[in-house]
């Protein structure tokens, strides 16, 4: 099992910034690709960003490209998602996910991830 705990969510005005973090424990963190997904009320969970288990590849949803940068620190078993220029449509619960040795072509596929965190709320006001 891999336990994932997200933090860093909150309420921010449009145009503001937040940095989400996801701390992992339980298994060798460096063996897992890490992804961020989000789910807004009444909508399906959608892909936001991901980084490969090697750290050599990243993938971003078009809706956030240029505004977020995913990174990982294997020494701290943590993945980060700084988000800038936030918009009201970014409001959602953000989930961290871990996938064992996910191939790069699977990074955006939520069904391919093995473990999920409980989520952190991000609310962007106008």
Phi and psi in radians as a Rosetta constraint file:
Dihedral C 1 N 2 CA 2 C 2 CIRCULARHARMONIC -2.113 0.35
Dihedral N 2 CA 2 C 2 N 3 CIRCULARHARMONIC 2.211 0.35
Dihedral C 2 N 3 CA 3 C 3 CIRCULARHARMONIC -1.727 0.35
Dihedral N 3 CA 3 C 3 N 4 CIRCULARHARMONIC 2.330 0.35
Dihedral C 3 N 4 CA 4 C 4 CIRCULARHARMONIC -2.169 0.35
Dihedral N 4 CA 4 C 4 N 5 CIRCULARHARMONIC 2.277 0.35
Dihedral C 4 N 5 CA 5 C 5 CIRCULARHARMONIC -2.233 0.35
Dihedral N 5 CA 5 C 5 N 6 CIRCULARHARMONIC 2.023 0.35
Dihedral C 5 N 6 CA 6 C 6 CIRCULARHARMONIC -1.530 0.35
Dihedral N 6 CA 6 C 6 N 7 CIRCULARHARMONIC 2.656 0.35
Dihedral C 6 N 7 CA 7 C 7 CIRCULARHARMONIC -2.677 0.35
Dihedral N 7 CA 7 C 7 N 8 CIRCULARHARMONIC 2.924 0.35
Dihedral C 7 N 8 CA 8 C 8 CIRCULARHARMONIC 1.802 0.35
Dihedral N 8 CA 8 C 8 N 9 CIRCULARHARMONIC -0.109 0.35
Dihedral C 8 N 9 CA 9 C 9 CIRCULARHARMONIC -1.249 0.35
Dihedral N 9 CA 9 C 9 N 10 CIRCULARHARMONIC 3.021 0.35
Dihedral C 9 N 10 CA 10 C 10 CIRCULARHARMONIC 2.860 0.35
Dihedral N 10 CA 10 C 10 N 11 CIRCULARHARMONIC -2.920 0.35
Dihedral C 10 N 11 CA 11 C 11 CIRCULARHARMONIC -1.809 0.35
Dihedral N 11 CA 11 C 11 N 12 CIRCULARHARMONIC 2.256 0.35
Dihedral C 11 N 12 CA 12 C 12 CIRCULARHARMONIC -2.495 0.35
Dihedral N 12 CA 12 C 12 N 13 CIRCULARHARMONIC 2.640 0.35
Dihedral C 12 N 13 CA 13 C 13 CIRCULARHARMONIC -1.373 0.35
Dihedral N 13 CA 13 C 13 N 14 CIRCULARHARMONIC 2.705 0.35
Dihedral C 13 N 14 CA 14 C 14 CIRCULARHARMONIC -0.949 0.35
Dihedral N 14 CA 14 C 14 N 15 CIRCULARHARMONIC 2.379 0.35
Dihedral C 14 N 15 CA 15 C 15 CIRCULARHARMONIC 1.615 0.35
Dihedral N 15 CA 15 C 15 N 16 CIRCULARHARMONIC -0.176 0.35
Dihedral C 15 N 16 CA 16 C 16 CIRCULARHARMONIC -1.462 0.35
Dihedral N 16 CA 16 C 16 N 17 CIRCULARHARMONIC -3.032 0.35
Dihedral C 16 N 17 CA 17 C 17 CIRCULARHARMONIC -2.330 0.35
Dihedral N 17 CA 17 C 17 N 18 CIRCULARHARMONIC 2.665 0.35
Dihedral C 17 N 18 CA 18 C 18 CIRCULARHARMONIC -2.500 0.35
Dihedral N 18 CA 18 C 18 N 19 CIRCULARHARMONIC 2.728 0.35
Dihedral C 18 N 19 CA 19 C 19 CIRCULARHARMONIC -2.189 0.35
Dihedral N 19 CA 19 C 19 N 20 CIRCULARHARMONIC 1.997 0.35
Dihedral C 19 N 20 CA 20 C 20 CIRCULARHARMONIC -1.507 0.35
Dihedral N 20 CA 20 C 20 N 21 CIRCULARHARMONIC 2.529 0.35
Dihedral C 20 N 21 CA 21 C 21 CIRCULARHARMONIC -2.262 0.35
Dihedral N 21 CA 21 C 21 N 22 CIRCULARHARMONIC 2.656 0.35
Dihedral C 21 N 22 CA 22 C 22 CIRCULARHARMONIC -2.407 0.35
Dihedral N 22 CA 22 C 22 N 23 CIRCULARHARMONIC 2.007 0.35
Dihedral C 22 N 23 CA 23 C 23 CIRCULARHARMONIC -1.705 0.35
Dihedral N 23 CA 23 C 23 N 24 CIRCULARHARMONIC 2.280 0.35
Dihedral C 23 N 24 CA 24 C 24 CIRCULARHARMONIC -1.946 0.35
Dihedral N 24 CA 24 C 24 N 25 CIRCULARHARMONIC 2.620 0.35
Dihedral C 24 N 25 CA 25 C 25 CIRCULARHARMONIC -2.633 0.35
Dihedral N 25 CA 25 C 25 N 26 CIRCULARHARMONIC 2.761 0.35
Dihedral C 25 N 26 CA 26 C 26 CIRCULARHARMONIC 2.032 0.35
Dihedral N 26 CA 26 C 26 N 27 CIRCULARHARMONIC -0.714 0.35
Dihedral C 26 N 27 CA 27 C 27 CIRCULARHARMONIC -2.480 0.35
Dihedral N 27 CA 27 C 27 N 28 CIRCULARHARMONIC 3.109 0.35
Dihedral C 27 N 28 CA 28 C 28 CIRCULARHARMONIC -1.175 0.35
Dihedral N 28 CA 28 C 28 N 29 CIRCULARHARMONIC 1.878 0.35
Dihedral C 28 N 29 CA 29 C 29 CIRCULARHARMONIC -1.001 0.35
Dihedral N 29 CA 29 C 29 N 30 CIRCULARHARMONIC -0.676 0.35
Dihedral C 29 N 30 CA 30 C 30 CIRCULARHARMONIC -1.193 0.35
Dihedral N 30 CA 30 C 30 N 31 CIRCULARHARMONIC -0.148 0.35
Dihedral C 30 N 31 CA 31 C 31 CIRCULARHARMONIC -1.511 0.35
Dihedral N 31 CA 31 C 31 N 32 CIRCULARHARMONIC -0.062 0.35
Dihedral C 31 N 32 CA 32 C 32 CIRCULARHARMONIC -2.034 0.35
Dihedral N 32 CA 32 C 32 N 33 CIRCULARHARMONIC 2.260 0.35
Dihedral C 32 N 33 CA 33 C 33 CIRCULARHARMONIC -1.206 0.35
Dihedral N 33 CA 33 C 33 N 34 CIRCULARHARMONIC 2.574 0.35
Dihedral C 33 N 34 CA 34 C 34 CIRCULARHARMONIC -2.153 0.35
Dihedral N 34 CA 34 C 34 N 35 CIRCULARHARMONIC 2.355 0.35
Dihedral C 34 N 35 CA 35 C 35 CIRCULARHARMONIC -2.295 0.35
Dihedral N 35 CA 35 C 35 N 36 CIRCULARHARMONIC 2.740 0.35
Dihedral C 35 N 36 CA 36 C 36 CIRCULARHARMONIC -2.063 0.35
Dihedral N 36 CA 36 C 36 N 37 CIRCULARHARMONIC 2.322 0.35
Dihedral C 36 N 37 CA 37 C 37 CIRCULARHARMONIC -2.260 0.35
Dihedral N 37 CA 37 C 37 N 38 CIRCULARHARMONIC 2.852 0.35
Dihedral C 37 N 38 CA 38 C 38 CIRCULARHARMONIC -2.489 0.35
Dihedral N 38 CA 38 C 38 N 39 CIRCULARHARMONIC 2.715 0.35
Dihedral C 38 N 39 CA 39 C 39 CIRCULARHARMONIC -2.455 0.35
Dihedral N 39 CA 39 C 39 N 40 CIRCULARHARMONIC 2.074 0.35
Dihedral C 39 N 40 CA 40 C 40 CIRCULARHARMONIC -1.608 0.35
Dihedral N 40 CA 40 C 40 N 41 CIRCULARHARMONIC 2.744 0.35
Dihedral C 40 N 41 CA 41 C 41 CIRCULARHARMONIC -0.961 0.35
Dihedral N 41 CA 41 C 41 N 42 CIRCULARHARMONIC 2.257 0.35
Dihedral C 41 N 42 CA 42 C 42 CIRCULARHARMONIC 1.363 0.35
Dihedral N 42 CA 42 C 42 N 43 CIRCULARHARMONIC 0.085 0.35
Dihedral C 42 N 43 CA 43 C 43 CIRCULARHARMONIC -2.128 0.35
Dihedral N 43 CA 43 C 43 N 44 CIRCULARHARMONIC 2.838 0.35
Dihedral C 43 N 44 CA 44 C 44 CIRCULARHARMONIC -1.367 0.35
Dihedral N 44 CA 44 C 44 N 45 CIRCULARHARMONIC 2.752 0.35
Dihedral C 44 N 45 CA 45 C 45 CIRCULARHARMONIC -1.138 0.35
Dihedral N 45 CA 45 C 45 N 46 CIRCULARHARMONIC 2.369 0.35
Dihedral C 45 N 46 CA 46 C 46 CIRCULARHARMONIC -2.251 0.35
Dihedral N 46 CA 46 C 46 N 47 CIRCULARHARMONIC 2.687 0.35
Dihedral C 46 N 47 CA 47 C 47 CIRCULARHARMONIC -1.245 0.35
Dihedral N 47 CA 47 C 47 N 48 CIRCULARHARMONIC 2.474 0.35
Dihedral C 47 N 48 CA 48 C 48 CIRCULARHARMONIC -2.036 0.35
Dihedral N 48 CA 48 C 48 N 49 CIRCULARHARMONIC -1.007 0.35
Dihedral C 48 N 49 CA 49 C 49 CIRCULARHARMONIC -2.823 0.35
Dihedral N 49 CA 49 C 49 N 50 CIRCULARHARMONIC 2.751 0.35
Dihedral C 49 N 50 CA 50 C 50 CIRCULARHARMONIC -2.688 0.35
Dihedral N 50 CA 50 C 50 N 51 CIRCULARHARMONIC 2.749 0.35
Dihedral C 50 N 51 CA 51 C 51 CIRCULARHARMONIC -2.350 0.35
Dihedral N 51 CA 51 C 51 N 52 CIRCULARHARMONIC 2.414 0.35
Dihedral C 51 N 52 CA 52 C 52 CIRCULARHARMONIC -1.186 0.35
Dihedral N 52 CA 52 C 52 N 53 CIRCULARHARMONIC 2.864 0.35
Dihedral C 52 N 53 CA 53 C 53 CIRCULARHARMONIC -1.121 0.35
Dihedral N 53 CA 53 C 53 N 54 CIRCULARHARMONIC -0.503 0.35
Dihedral C 53 N 54 CA 54 C 54 CIRCULARHARMONIC -1.419 0.35
Dihedral N 54 CA 54 C 54 N 55 CIRCULARHARMONIC -0.271 0.35
Dihedral C 54 N 55 CA 55 C 55 CIRCULARHARMONIC 1.421 0.35
Dihedral N 55 CA 55 C 55 N 56 CIRCULARHARMONIC -0.007 0.35
Dihedral C 55 N 56 CA 56 C 56 CIRCULARHARMONIC -1.466 0.35
Dihedral N 56 CA 56 C 56 N 57 CIRCULARHARMONIC -0.265 0.35
Dihedral C 56 N 57 CA 57 C 57 CIRCULARHARMONIC -2.265 0.35
Dihedral N 57 CA 57 C 57 N 58 CIRCULARHARMONIC 2.511 0.35
Dihedral C 57 N 58 CA 58 C 58 CIRCULARHARMONIC -2.289 0.35
Dihedral N 58 CA 58 C 58 N 59 CIRCULARHARMONIC 2.795 0.35
Dihedral C 58 N 59 CA 59 C 59 CIRCULARHARMONIC -2.547 0.35
Dihedral N 59 CA 59 C 59 N 60 CIRCULARHARMONIC 2.419 0.35
Dihedral C 59 N 60 CA 60 C 60 CIRCULARHARMONIC -2.320 0.35
Dihedral N 60 CA 60 C 60 N 61 CIRCULARHARMONIC 2.528 0.35
Dihedral C 60 N 61 CA 61 C 61 CIRCULARHARMONIC -1.214 0.35
Dihedral N 61 CA 61 C 61 N 62 CIRCULARHARMONIC 2.570 0.35
Dihedral C 61 N 62 CA 62 C 62 CIRCULARHARMONIC -1.029 0.35
Dihedral N 62 CA 62 C 62 N 63 CIRCULARHARMONIC -0.563 0.35
Dihedral C 62 N 63 CA 63 C 63 CIRCULARHARMONIC -1.176 0.35
Dihedral N 63 CA 63 C 63 N 64 CIRCULARHARMONIC -0.339 0.35
Dihedral C 63 N 64 CA 64 C 64 CIRCULARHARMONIC -2.083 0.35
Dihedral N 64 CA 64 C 64 N 65 CIRCULARHARMONIC -0.100 0.35
Dihedral C 64 N 65 CA 65 C 65 CIRCULARHARMONIC -1.011 0.35
Dihedral N 65 CA 65 C 65 N 66 CIRCULARHARMONIC 2.304 0.35
Dihedral C 65 N 66 CA 66 C 66 CIRCULARHARMONIC 1.571 0.35
Dihedral N 66 CA 66 C 66 N 67 CIRCULARHARMONIC -0.202 0.35
Dihedral C 66 N 67 CA 67 C 67 CIRCULARHARMONIC -1.984 0.35
Dihedral N 67 CA 67 C 67 N 68 CIRCULARHARMONIC -0.300 0.35
Dihedral C 67 N 68 CA 68 C 68 CIRCULARHARMONIC -2.264 0.35
Dihedral N 68 CA 68 C 68 N 69 CIRCULARHARMONIC 2.706 0.35
Dihedral C 68 N 69 CA 69 C 69 CIRCULARHARMONIC -2.467 0.35
Dihedral N 69 CA 69 C 69 N 70 CIRCULARHARMONIC 1.991 0.35
Dihedral C 69 N 70 CA 70 C 70 CIRCULARHARMONIC -1.504 0.35
Dihedral N 70 CA 70 C 70 N 71 CIRCULARHARMONIC 2.477 0.35
Dihedral C 70 N 71 CA 71 C 71 CIRCULARHARMONIC -2.595 0.35
Dihedral N 71 CA 71 C 71 N 72 CIRCULARHARMONIC 2.856 0.35
Dihedral C 71 N 72 CA 72 C 72 CIRCULARHARMONIC -2.381 0.35
Dihedral N 72 CA 72 C 72 N 73 CIRCULARHARMONIC 2.594 0.35
Dihedral C 72 N 73 CA 73 C 73 CIRCULARHARMONIC -2.172 0.35
Dihedral N 73 CA 73 C 73 N 74 CIRCULARHARMONIC 1.741 0.35
Dihedral C 73 N 74 CA 74 C 74 CIRCULARHARMONIC -1.171 0.35
Dihedral N 74 CA 74 C 74 N 75 CIRCULARHARMONIC -0.460 0.35
Dihedral C 74 N 75 CA 75 C 75 CIRCULARHARMONIC -1.199 0.35
Dihedral N 75 CA 75 C 75 N 76 CIRCULARHARMONIC -0.471 0.35
Dihedral C 75 N 76 CA 76 C 76 CIRCULARHARMONIC -1.862 0.35
Dihedral N 76 CA 76 C 76 N 77 CIRCULARHARMONIC 0.036 0.35
Dihedral C 76 N 77 CA 77 C 77 CIRCULARHARMONIC 0.928 0.35
Dihedral N 77 CA 77 C 77 N 78 CIRCULARHARMONIC 0.769 0.35
Dihedral C 77 N 78 CA 78 C 78 CIRCULARHARMONIC -2.388 0.35
Dihedral N 78 CA 78 C 78 N 79 CIRCULARHARMONIC 2.489 0.35
Dihedral C 78 N 79 CA 79 C 79 CIRCULARHARMONIC -2.056 0.35
Dihedral N 79 CA 79 C 79 N 80 CIRCULARHARMONIC 2.500 0.35
Dihedral C 79 N 80 CA 80 C 80 CIRCULARHARMONIC -2.109 0.35
Dihedral N 80 CA 80 C 80 N 81 CIRCULARHARMONIC 2.625 0.35
Dihedral C 80 N 81 CA 81 C 81 CIRCULARHARMONIC -2.465 0.35
Dihedral N 81 CA 81 C 81 N 82 CIRCULARHARMONIC 1.489 0.35
Dihedral C 81 N 82 CA 82 C 82 CIRCULARHARMONIC -1.226 0.35
Dihedral N 82 CA 82 C 82 N 83 CIRCULARHARMONIC 2.356 0.35
Dihedral C 82 N 83 CA 83 C 83 CIRCULARHARMONIC -2.191 0.35
Dihedral N 83 CA 83 C 83 N 84 CIRCULARHARMONIC 2.244 0.35
Dihedral C 83 N 84 CA 84 C 84 CIRCULARHARMONIC -2.075 0.35
Dihedral N 84 CA 84 C 84 N 85 CIRCULARHARMONIC 2.898 0.35
Dihedral C 84 N 85 CA 85 C 85 CIRCULARHARMONIC 0.853 0.35
Dihedral N 85 CA 85 C 85 N 86 CIRCULARHARMONIC 0.842 0.35
Dihedral C 85 N 86 CA 86 C 86 CIRCULARHARMONIC -1.142 0.35
Dihedral N 86 CA 86 C 86 N 87 CIRCULARHARMONIC 2.554 0.35
Dihedral C 86 N 87 CA 87 C 87 CIRCULARHARMONIC -2.103 0.35
Dihedral N 87 CA 87 C 87 N 88 CIRCULARHARMONIC 2.741 0.35
Dihedral C 87 N 88 CA 88 C 88 CIRCULARHARMONIC -0.971 0.35
Dihedral N 88 CA 88 C 88 N 89 CIRCULARHARMONIC -0.560 0.35
Dihedral C 88 N 89 CA 89 C 89 CIRCULARHARMONIC -1.264 0.35
Dihedral N 89 CA 89 C 89 N 90 CIRCULARHARMONIC -0.102 0.35
Dihedral C 89 N 90 CA 90 C 90 CIRCULARHARMONIC -1.439 0.35
Dihedral N 90 CA 90 C 90 N 91 CIRCULARHARMONIC -0.120 0.35
Dihedral C 90 N 91 CA 91 C 91 CIRCULARHARMONIC -1.075 0.35
Dihedral N 91 CA 91 C 91 N 92 CIRCULARHARMONIC 2.178 0.35
Dihedral C 91 N 92 CA 92 C 92 CIRCULARHARMONIC -3.124 0.35
Dihedral N 92 CA 92 C 92 N 93 CIRCULARHARMONIC 2.979 0.35
Dihedral C 92 N 93 CA 93 C 93 CIRCULARHARMONIC -1.544 0.35
Dihedral N 93 CA 93 C 93 N 94 CIRCULARHARMONIC 2.238 0.35
Dihedral C 93 N 94 CA 94 C 94 CIRCULARHARMONIC -1.803 0.35
Dihedral N 94 CA 94 C 94 N 95 CIRCULARHARMONIC 2.257 0.35
Dihedral C 94 N 95 CA 95 C 95 CIRCULARHARMONIC -2.003 0.35
Dihedral N 95 CA 95 C 95 N 96 CIRCULARHARMONIC 2.449 0.35
Dihedral C 95 N 96 CA 96 C 96 CIRCULARHARMONIC -1.714 0.35
Dihedral N 96 CA 96 C 96 N 97 CIRCULARHARMONIC 2.511 0.35
Dihedral C 96 N 97 CA 97 C 97 CIRCULARHARMONIC -2.456 0.35
Dihedral N 97 CA 97 C 97 N 98 CIRCULARHARMONIC 2.651 0.35
Dihedral C 97 N 98 CA 98 C 98 CIRCULARHARMONIC -2.198 0.35
Dihedral N 98 CA 98 C 98 N 99 CIRCULARHARMONIC 2.331 0.35
Dihedral C 98 N 99 CA 99 C 99 CIRCULARHARMONIC -2.234 0.35
Dihedral N 99 CA 99 C 99 N 100 CIRCULARHARMONIC 2.198 0.35
Dihedral C 99 N 100 CA 100 C 100 CIRCULARHARMONIC -1.225 0.35
Dihedral N 100 CA 100 C 100 N 101 CIRCULARHARMONIC 2.061 0.35
Dihedral C 100 N 101 CA 101 C 101 CIRCULARHARMONIC 0.813 0.35
Dihedral N 101 CA 101 C 101 N 102 CIRCULARHARMONIC 0.734 0.35
Dihedral C 101 N 102 CA 102 C 102 CIRCULARHARMONIC -1.057 0.35
Dihedral N 102 CA 102 C 102 N 103 CIRCULARHARMONIC 2.359 0.35
Dihedral C 102 N 103 CA 103 C 103 CIRCULARHARMONIC -1.232 0.35
Dihedral N 103 CA 103 C 103 N 104 CIRCULARHARMONIC 2.768 0.35
Dihedral C 103 N 104 CA 104 C 104 CIRCULARHARMONIC -1.021 0.35
Dihedral N 104 CA 104 C 104 N 105 CIRCULARHARMONIC -0.617 0.35
Dihedral C 104 N 105 CA 105 C 105 CIRCULARHARMONIC -1.265 0.35
Dihedral N 105 CA 105 C 105 N 106 CIRCULARHARMONIC -0.125 0.35
Dihedral C 105 N 106 CA 106 C 106 CIRCULARHARMONIC -1.819 0.35
Dihedral N 106 CA 106 C 106 N 107 CIRCULARHARMONIC 0.020 0.35
Dihedral C 106 N 107 CA 107 C 107 CIRCULARHARMONIC -1.064 0.35
Dihedral N 107 CA 107 C 107 N 108 CIRCULARHARMONIC -0.543 0.35
Dihedral C 107 N 108 CA 108 C 108 CIRCULARHARMONIC -1.619 0.35
Dihedral N 108 CA 108 C 108 N 109 CIRCULARHARMONIC 0.065 0.35
Dihedral C 108 N 109 CA 109 C 109 CIRCULARHARMONIC -1.714 0.35
Dihedral N 109 CA 109 C 109 N 110 CIRCULARHARMONIC 1.877 0.35
Dihedral C 109 N 110 CA 110 C 110 CIRCULARHARMONIC -1.124 0.35
Dihedral N 110 CA 110 C 110 N 111 CIRCULARHARMONIC -0.457 0.35
Dihedral C 110 N 111 CA 111 C 111 CIRCULARHARMONIC -1.243 0.35
Dihedral N 111 CA 111 C 111 N 112 CIRCULARHARMONIC -0.165 0.35
Dihedral C 111 N 112 CA 112 C 112 CIRCULARHARMONIC -1.631 0.35
Dihedral N 112 CA 112 C 112 N 113 CIRCULARHARMONIC -0.165 0.35
Dihedral C 112 N 113 CA 113 C 113 CIRCULARHARMONIC -1.508 0.35
Dihedral N 113 CA 113 C 113 N 114 CIRCULARHARMONIC 2.555 0.35
Dihedral C 113 N 114 CA 114 C 114 CIRCULARHARMONIC -1.626 0.35
Dihedral N 114 CA 114 C 114 N 115 CIRCULARHARMONIC -0.587 0.35
Dihedral C 114 N 115 CA 115 C 115 CIRCULARHARMONIC -2.349 0.35
Dihedral N 115 CA 115 C 115 N 116 CIRCULARHARMONIC 2.568 0.35
Dihedral C 115 N 116 CA 116 C 116 CIRCULARHARMONIC -2.330 0.35
Dihedral N 116 CA 116 C 116 N 117 CIRCULARHARMONIC 2.573 0.35
Dihedral C 116 N 117 CA 117 C 117 CIRCULARHARMONIC -1.492 0.35
Dihedral N 117 CA 117 C 117 N 118 CIRCULARHARMONIC -3.120 0.35
Dihedral C 117 N 118 CA 118 C 118 CIRCULARHARMONIC -1.495 0.35
Dihedral N 118 CA 118 C 118 N 119 CIRCULARHARMONIC -0.271 0.35
Dihedral C 118 N 119 CA 119 C 119 CIRCULARHARMONIC 1.703 0.35
Dihedral N 119 CA 119 C 119 N 120 CIRCULARHARMONIC 2.719 0.35
Dihedral C 119 N 120 CA 120 C 120 CIRCULARHARMONIC -2.373 0.35
Dihedral N 120 CA 120 C 120 N 121 CIRCULARHARMONIC 2.370 0.35
Dihedral C 120 N 121 CA 121 C 121 CIRCULARHARMONIC -1.424 0.35
Dihedral N 121 CA 121 C 121 N 122 CIRCULARHARMONIC 2.314 0.35
Dihedral C 121 N 122 CA 122 C 122 CIRCULARHARMONIC -2.085 0.35
Dihedral N 122 CA 122 C 122 N 123 CIRCULARHARMONIC 2.162 0.35
Dihedral C 122 N 123 CA 123 C 123 CIRCULARHARMONIC -2.186 0.35
Dihedral N 123 CA 123 C 123 N 124 CIRCULARHARMONIC 2.173 0.35
Dihedral C 123 N 124 CA 124 C 124 CIRCULARHARMONIC -1.989 0.35
Dihedral N 124 CA 124 C 124 N 125 CIRCULARHARMONIC 2.065 0.35
Dihedral C 124 N 125 CA 125 C 125 CIRCULARHARMONIC -1.655 0.35
Dihedral N 125 CA 125 C 125 N 126 CIRCULARHARMONIC 2.737 0.35
